[in-house]
Amino acid sequence: MRLLIVRHAVAEDRDEFAKTGLDDSMRPLTKDGRRRMERGVRGLRAVVRRIDVLATSPFTRAAQTAKIVADAYGAPEPVAVSELTPEGKYKDFIGWLRGQATHDVVAVVGHEPHLSGLVSLLLTGRNDPVLVLKKGGACLIEFAGDEGDSDANTDVGAGKAKLLWSLTPGQLRRLRD
C-alpha cells in the first residue's frame, strides 16, 4: 500500500482570520492558494496516477484542498478523518490506515507539523520530523507486504514505511508542464 500525504494549500492569514471571531478550524483557503493547488495537483497526477481512498482533516482548509484533489482525480468524495486534525493521535490514525490496507493508494490531506511527525513515525518509528511539507506539498510513502505481497499482508505501522519521494508545491507545479 502507498500513502500519499498532502499538506493543505495556502489558507487565509491566521491572525486576520482570528479577528472574525470564528474558530481557526473554519479558516479557508485563499483564492491564490486554490489556484496554486489546482496547478500543483495536475503535477501530482504525473507521479501518482490514481488514488483509491481520499481522507482529510475536517478543518475547512484541508477539506477544501481535498476537494481540489478529488476533482482532479475524479476520485471518491473525501472522507473526514478526525485523526488528521493537528491534535489527532498518530496511533489512532495508524489504526484507521490499517483498515485501508486492501487499497493500493490512500491519499490524506492534513496540517503541519502533525503530518511531518506522522511521516517520521511511519518511516523511523519516532515522531521527530525528518521532513517538512510546505503548504500544497506532498510526499509518497510505501508499506511493504509480507512475502507474496498480498494486500492482507501489508505491514502498516510505526517504522514500517519507506519514503518514495517528497515534492514541494513548486516542484509539483513544474511537473504539470
Helices and strands as residue ranges (DSSP letters): E 2-7, H 14-18, G 24-26, H 31-47, E 53-56, H 60-73, E 79-80, G 82-84, H 90-98, E 105-110, H 114-124, E 138-143, G 151-153, E 161-167, H 169-175
